[in-house]
Amino acid sequence: MFKEQYIRDNEKLHAKETLLMEIKNQARREESRDARRQRFVRYGAVAAALLLVAGGVFGAVFAAHSGNTVQPTAEQTLSAAEASGDTAAEVTDYNDIYDLIEQMQTVDRGYGVTVTEEASADEAAEAPAPSVDTETTESAGSMVKGSTLNGDTDYSETNVQVKGVDEADIVKTDGTYIYYVADNQLSILKADGANTKLVSTTILESEDSWWGYNSEMFLLGDRLMIITQGFSTVWVNDDGDHYENSTDQTEAVIYDISNRAKPAKIVSLGQSGSYVSSRMIGDYVYLVTAQYVYSAVRGTPETYIPTLSVDGETTLLGTGDLYVCDSPQDAAYTVVGSINLKNGVKHASAKAVFGGTSELYANAEHMLLAIGQYESSTSPIAPDEDGRNVQITTGQSETDLVLLGLNEGAVERLASGSVPGSLLNQFSMDEYEGAFRIVTTVDYWEQRIYTDGVDSYEYDSSNYNNLYTLDQDLNILGKIENLAEDETVKSVRFDGDIGYFVTFRQTDPLFAVDLSDPKSPRVLSTLKIPGFSEYLQTYGTNLLLGLGYQADEDTGITQGVKLSMFDTSDKRNVTEIATAAVDADWTIAGSNHKAILANAEKNLIAFPAEDDYFIYRYVAGTGFELLAKVDMGSDLSSWYLRGLFIGENFYVLSESSVTIVSLNSYDVLANVKLG
């Protein structure tokens, strides 16, 4: 089963100690830096082994990116999966997961997984899996866009990847009111230009904001969902020793806001793991979390099996809702739960995939999970061309894919697959006319251990970029590989039959790719310019907007924020027709697309950079024009800066105030304090 195959695969791995430390330290740096961005590390999949060399000489401790593969047994594999060639496994017993975690603990995974046996372990683990008391799914209603509570006033919405699929953010509006969450506080304002008023301030409960901040929210009619970070506590009885075991938990707290002056909490719905992302389709919110298993206790499944909760009352996910990746490398789950925001008071459904945490793409019918992994292989010791005995280990990044079907709150696993390389973010994935398109960067490494006398080693690494198209079973249809060697992907945007992506080392190659035939994708043009775009978005007809950084052509060192406009009318000859140097060294908008507002109909391009908020427009033949620069104060963080328009007024929100700017004169009309 899981354990025996896992042991055999681990015996194949050897590498150098410094590489292990490099990867682990990088993982910790990434995790610390990105915690506020809700992005999670996929570099923790590391295996360690001791190698004793010939002659009784003690060599060294070596480590490698884990390429461990767990092949499903007949009893673990769904019949539907067998028919499609899908090797993802359904879990039949909690013991399947526990045994796998126990074996993972025998090598250094970088996340400190420990396992504990209890006296009643077998009885507890073999008990029938409880079924989750989820809500019966109902037909999802259509979400009306552009309507307001008081008429036909136009207003901006959250910047999303897929039209009709809403994404959570710290600010929302219905065209009449503005809802803003920051610093443990929900503020609701009546938007009325210079007469804008603060209607209510709600201090969020401590259990709804354990990390000292609240994440994001969704708005649907008179209901508001605030997604927060927290934790859950499990009492463990380990052979008479009672103690607490705490795990990360995400809470979806739903409020009734029919009385904007006094929001009323309806329910708090918990889900195991830290917040990754979410989407709202119709009435349903699909909440995605990442649960790492740190300390598993066999007789207490709550320590290693995901849970759901309603106002603190916890229920385990049943075994039928758990799946194991075909090559799990992390003791971690991606948990996907659905909640009816219109009238739900508990989860409608939930599924969890064991094997890592993920980026995700979602449209109205599908959610595609991308789980970062590493694969490696080690050759037997053999003479090289110079006669020296050498053992060669090679490895590269890869991404496991899990396709989920979304249907009015129901979540169903449809297929799984994999592609070489790792993904930048959600924009690296897309679905169009039945084909999935994915852009990756492959990190490749080779280690050579010379075993004549005292061991020595050599290490090389490189990277390159690929584009893949896949069918509905996640089989590769077509590909373009080995693009832009020693460069990495900085931004991606798909637009129908065309894919655009930027790679960077010292200059910015912008690739335009023809995807009209998914089986034969081809590069149409490559544009090299100084700097790079960190975010791309189509802007009207035959225009592509880029937001990123200027850079020195010789060193690649960034030199400030840059706006670019590209003419895409000739896909074989994409050109940069306008640029603007923004008066800032850094912007959050490049890595958080929800912080940028780009509306071609209104001709507004607005975003925070450092502690200011910039509002531009684009004029053909002239270029970018700065309309307003709102100084939000040096003590503010652009993480909390957002902008939106309602009618002819623009609202810039920060932790402490809202500044209202006229879209006719671009003068500041008022400043409303929050709290």
N, C-alpha and C positions, 0 to 999 in steps of 0.2 A: 504494500500500500504506500501511503505518502512517505513514511519514515524510511523504508528500505531504499527506495529510489533516491531520496534526498541524500542519504549517506553515500551512496555510490557516486552521485554527481559531485559531492563536496570533496571526495578523495582525489578528484582530477585537478583541483585548483592549487596553484602556487604563485606567489609574487613577492615583491619586495616590501619590507616594513615601512619604508618611507612613503610608498604609494598609499598604503592603508591610512597613515596619518594624514596625508594630503587630502584624501577623499573625505575622511571623517571631519577634519577641520573645515573643509569647504562646506560640508553639510551643515555644520553648526553655524558657520558664518551666514550661509544662505537662510537658515531657519530664523536666526536672530534678525537679520535685515528685513526679511519679508513678512514678519509676523503681522505687521499692521496692514499689509496689503493682502492678507488672506491667501498667500500663495505658499505652497508647502513643498518641502524638500524631497527630491527623488534621488539624492546621492547617497542615502544611507544603506543601500543594498550592497553590503561589503562582506566578504568571507575571509577568515584568517586560518592559517594552518601552520604547523611546525614541520620543517623539513630537516631530517637527519641525513647528512651526506656521507659518501663512501670514505673508508679509512678511519672511521670513528671520529672524524672532525665534525664538531658541531657547527652547522652552517649559520643560519640566521632565521629570524621569524619573518615570513613573507606573507603578503596579503594581496588579494586580487578583487576586482569588481566581480560580484557574484554572477555566475551564469547558470546557477542551479535550476534544474528542470524537474518539476513534479508531474509525472504522467498519471492521468486518472485511471483508476481501475474500472472494471465493468460495472460494479455496483455504484460507482460514483458518477458515472456519466449519464446524462439525460438521453433518452432514446431519440429525441428530436435533434440533440447535438450530434449523435452518432450519424444520423442521416445526412446532416449538412457538413460533416467534417469538423464541426466545432468541438474543440477539446476542453473547453471550460467545464468544470465539474460541479454538480449540485451536491450539497452536503447531506448525508443521511443520518449523521449522529454528531453531537457536539465533540465526541472523542476524536473525530477526524481532524477538527481544527486544533484541539489541544495537543494531539500527538505531533502535528506539524510544527506548532509553536515550540514544543519541547525540543524537537530536533534543531530548530533554528537557533535555540539558545546555546547549542554546543559550539557554535562559531560566533565570532564577534560581529554582530549586525550593526553596531554603531548606535543602537537605541536602548541598550540595557535591558533587554527582555529577560525576565526570570520566570521560572515556573515552580509551583509548589504542589505537592501531592497532599491530599487530605485522607483521613482514615476511611471515609465513606466515599472515596473518589469514584469507584466504578458504579455504585448505586446511583450517585448523583448525576453522573455524566450520561448514563445509559437510560435515564428516565425519558419518557416521550417528550418531545419538544413541545413547549406550549405554543399555541397559536396566538398571534398578535390580534388584539381586539381593535381592528381598524374599521374605519367608517365605510359603509357601503357607498361606492362611487356613484355620482349622479351626473347627468349631462352637464357639460361645461357650457356656460353662457358665453356669448360673444362680448369681448371687451371693447367698448366704444372709444375710439380715439378722437381727440379734438373737441369733444363736447364738454361743456362746463355746467356749473350749477346755475348760472345766470344768463345763458344765451350762447352766442356763437363766437365769442372771443377766442382768437387763436392763442395757443401757448405751446411752449416747448416741453418735450418729454425727455426722459432719461435716454442718453445716447446708447443704443443697443446694437448688437451684431446682426440680428435677424428681425426684420419687421414683423410685428405682431407677437413677438416673444419678449416680454418685459424682463428687465434685470433690476435687482434691488440696488438702491443707492441711499445716501444719507439725506437726500432731499427729493420730495415729490410735490406735484401740484395738480389740482383738478381744474385750474383756470380761475378759481375764486379764492381758494385758500392755498397757502404754502405750508408744507410740513417739513420740519428739519430736525434731525437727531444729531447731537454732538454733546460730548462732555456729560453723559448720563442725564440728558435732558431732552424732552420732546417739546419743541416750540411750534405753535400753530399761529399763523398770521393771516389776517384778512387783507388780500392784495388789492390795493386801491391807489396805486401810484404814490403821489406825495402824501396821501391820507392813509397809507398802510398802517394798520394797527396790530399789535400783539394781542391775540385773543386769549391764549392760555399757555401756561408753562407747566409741564408735568415732570416732576423729578421721578426718574425710573427707579423701581425697587432694586435693592442691593442684589437680590438673587437673579435679577434680570441683567446684571451688568458687572459680573464678577471681576473682569479684567480692568475695570475702571473706565471702559468706554463701550459704546453700543455700535454694532456693526452697520447694518443697513436695514431698509424697510421696503414694504410694498403697500400700495394703496388700491383699494377696490371699493368704490362707493362710500358707505359709512363704516367701513372696516379698515383698520391699519394693522399691519404685521411688522413688528420690530424684531429683527434677528440679532441675537446677542450671544456672547461667549460666556460660558460658565463651566461648572463641573458637577459631577454626581458622586456620591459617596456610597460605597458598598461595604457592609459589615461582613468580614470573613471569619469563619470559625475553622481555624487550622489546628486540628487535633487538640481542641480545648483552648487554644490561644486565640482570643478575640482581638481583632484590630480593624482599622479603617483602611480601605483601598479606594483612592480617588481617581477618577478618569475624566478626561475632557468631555464636555457636553455643550451642545448648541441648543439654545432655546428660541422658539418662535412664539413670541408673546403677541396675542391678538387683542386689539382694543376696539371698542365701540366708540366711534367719533361722531355719532349723529348729533350730539351736543358738543360742538367744537370747543366750547368754553370749559368742558369738563369731560375729557376722555375717560372711559370706564374700561378697566381690564376685564376681558372675557375669560381667557384661558391661557395657560403657558404650556406649550407642547415641546417636550425635550427629545433630543436625538443624539445618540452617541457620537463623539468626535468633535474636532475643531471645525469651524466654518470654512468651507472652500468656496462655494458659489451657490447660486440659486437662479431659477427662472420661473416666471408666471405665464401660464398659457390658459386663457379663459379664466375660469374661477380658481384654478389650481396652481399652487406654488409647489415647485419641485426643489427640495432642499438637499444640498449635497455637502456631506461632512467627511472628514478624514479621522478615523480612529486608529491610533497606534496602541498596540497591546504592550504594556510595560511590565506587568507582573501578573501572570496567569496562574490561577489556582484551580485545579481540576474540579473540585467539588463545588466551586462557586462560578458557574458559567458567566455571571455578570462581569467577571474580571477579564473575559476574553471573547465574549459574544456581544454584538451590538444590542442596544435596548432602545425602546421608545418610552416616553412618559407623558402623563397628563396631570398637570399640577403636582408633580413630584411622585405620582404613583407609576411605578416602573414595570414594564413587561419586556421579556426577551423576544427577539426575533426568532421565529421558528426555523427549523433546519431547511424547510422548503423555500425560504427567502434568502438563503446563503449560497454563494457560489465561490469557487476557488479558481483563480487564474491558472492557466496551464503551465506557468513558470513563476510561482510566487517567490519574491525575493525579500519582501518586508513583512514583518508581523503587523500588518495594518489592513484596514478596510476602507473602501469607498462606500459610504452609506447614502442611499438615495431614498428620501421619504417624500410623500405627497400630502398636501393639506388643502382642503377646500376653504379658501379664504372668505367666500361669500357667506357660508353658514356652517362650516365645519367646527367641531369641538374636539376632534382627535385626528390622528393620521388616517388618511384614506388607504394608503398602502406603503410598503417599504421593501427595499431589496438592499443587500450588501454584497460586495465583491471583495474577497480576501486576496491580498497579494500586493497592495500598494495604494498610494493616493494618486489623484489624477487632476489633469486639466479636463475641461469638458466643453463640448459644443452641443447646442440644442436648437432644434426647430420645432414646428408644431407637432411633429409625429415622432421624432427620434431624439435621443440623447446619446452622444458618443463620448465614452470615457477613454482617456489616454493615460496609461499608467507607465511611467518611465522605469526602465530596467537597464541592466547591462548583461551582455553575453560574453563568454570567453571560452577559449580552448587552449590546451597545453599539449605540446608535442612530446614524445619520448626523447630522452637525452640521446643525441646523435652528433657525429662530427659535422662541422660546417665546412665551407669550401677551403678554409685554411687548416683543417684538421683538428680544430679545437672542439672539445665536447661541449655542447650547448643544449639547453632546454629552452624552447621558445613558447611564450604565452602571449596570445593576442586577444584583444577584447574591443568591444565597441558598444556605444549606447544603442538602445532599441526601445520601441514603445509598443506595449501590449494594448490592444483596443477591445473594448466591450461595447456592443451596441444594445441599447435599451429601447423598447417601444413605449411610447407615452400615449395614453388614451383615456381622457377624462379622469385623470387621477390614478389610473392603473399603470403600474410599472412592470414591464415584462422583458426578460433577457432574450435577445433575438440571435445574436451571433458574436463571435470573437475572432480576433486575428492579430497581426502584428506587422510593423514596418521598421526598417532600420532607422536609427537616429532618435533624437529627442525633439520635443516641440517647444516653441517659444511661449505661446499662450493660446487662448481659445481661438484667435483669428487664424491660427495655423491649420484649422480644420473647417470644412464646409461640405454641404451636400447640395447637389444641383442635378435635376432631372435624373434621379436614381443613382447617381455616382457620388461617392465621397472623394474629396480632394484633400491631401495633407502635405504640408511642407515641413521638412525636418532638417536638423543639423546632426551629422554623424561625428561623434568624438571617437577616434580610433587610437589605440595604443598598442605597442609591442614591447615586450620585455624579454631580454636574452640573459639567461643565467649560465655562466661558464663554470663548469664543475671540475676542471683540472687543477688540483691543489686547493687553495683557499678560494671559495666561491666569490665570483665578482659578477656584476650585472651591468647591462646597458639598457637604456629606456628611451623610447621615441614616442611621440604622439603627433597627431595631425587631425584636421577636421575638414569636412566638406559638406555640401548641401544637396538635398534630394527633394523631388516632388513625386508623389504617388497618387494614382487614382484607384479606387476600390469599388467593388460591387456591393450589393446588399448583404452578401454573406461575408463581407470584409476580405475577399480574395483580391489580390492585386491585379488590376486590369492593365495599367500602363505606368510608365515611370520615366523620369529624367534624373540621372544620378551624376555625382562628382562635379557639381557646379561650385564655382568660387572657392577653390581650395584655400585652406587656412583662414577663411572668413566665416562669420556666424550670421544667422538670420536675425535681423533687427525688427522687421515688421512684415506683415502679410495682409493682403486684402483680395478677396475673390469677388468678381463682378460678372455674373453670368458665365459666359464661355471663356472669360479671360481671368487669369490669376496674376497678381502683382506681388512681388516680394523683394525686400531689400536685404542685401548682405553687406558686411562692413569689416574692414581692417584699417585702411587709411583713407580710402575713398568709398563712395556709395554706389555700388552697382544696383540699379533698379531693373529687375527682370520683368518682362511681360511674356506670359505663356499662353499659348492657344490650347484650350481644353475642350474644344468643340467635339473632338473624337476622344473619349476617355481612354481608349486603348492606345492612342498615339499622341500624347501631349508633346508639344514642341515649343522651344523658345523662339519668340518673335523678335524681341529686341533686348538689348542690354545697354543701359545708360550709366556711365560712370561720371560722378560729380563729387566735389568735396563734401565731407560730412555724411550724415545719414538721416533718414526719416525713421522715427521710432513708432509713428502711428500713421496709417494711411486710410483715406476715406474718399469715395467718389463724391464729387461736388458738382451737381448739375450735369450737363451733357458734355461728354468728352473731356472732363477735367478730373484730376486726381489730386487731392490735398495731402500734403505731407507735413508732419510736425516732428521735429527732431533737433539735431545739433549741428552746428558748424564744426569743422575739424581741420587740423593742420594736415595738408596732403602728404607730408613727409613722415610725420610721427603718429598721426591718427588721434592726437590729443584734442579733446573737445574744446570749443571756444565760445560757447554760448548757444542759446536756444535759437532755432531757425524755422521759419515757415517756408514751404515750397509749394508751387503749383505746377503740375505737369499737364501738358497737352497730350491726350491719349487718342485723338481723332485718327491718327495713323498708328495702329498697334505695332507696326513693324519699325516705327521710328518715334518712340515716345521721347518727348523733350521737356526740359525744365524751362518754363516761360516766365516765372517770377519767383523771387525770393524776398524775404524780409528778415533782418536781424532783430530779434526780440531783446529788449533791455533786461535780460535775466540770464543767469548761468544754469538754471535748472528748472524743470517743470515736472510735476507729478502726472500731467495729462498724457505724457507719452507712454507711461506704464499703467495708467488707469484711465481707460477710454471714457469712463462715466464722468470724468472731470472736464471733458471738452464738449463744447456745443458748436456744431458746424451745420448750419441750416442754409442751403443754397437758395431756397425760396425767399427767405428773409434776408439773405446775404449777410449772415453773421457768422463770424469765426471767433469764439470766445473761450478763454481758458485761464487758469491760474498759473503763475510762474513765480517761484519764490514767494514773497508775501504780497504780491500785487495781482490784480485781475485785469487781463487785457481783452479788449473788444476790437476786432478788426472787421473789415470787409474786403472783398476782392473786386477790382474793377478791371475789365478786359482792356488790354493795351497800356494800362497804368501799373497794375500790380496790387499789392496789399496796402491798405490804408488803415492806420491806427485811429480808431474813433474815440476810444476812452481808455484810460489807465486808472484803475481804482486802487488807491493805496490802502491796504487793509491793516497796516501796522506791522512793525518789525517783530512783535511778540507772537504773531500768528503763524500757524503752519498751513501750507497750501494743501495739506491732506484734507482739511475741513472746508476749503474754499470751493464753492459751487456757484454757478450762474444759471439763470433761466429768464425767459421773457414771457410776459402775459400782455397781449395787446401791444401797445406802444411803449411799454415800460420794461426795463431790464432790472432784475433783482440779483444782487451779489450777496451771498450769505457767508458768514464766518461764525466762529464760536461765540462771538460777543455781540454781533450786530448784523443788520441787513441794510445795505446801501441801495437806494433806488435811483436809476439813471434813466433819463428820457431818451427814447430811441429816435426822437425828432431833433433835439438839440444836443444830445449827449452830455447835458448838464446833470449834476447830482441834484435830485429833487428832495431827498430826505434821507435820514439815517435813523433806523429804529433799533434800539437796544434790546437785547434778548436777556431774559432773566431779571 
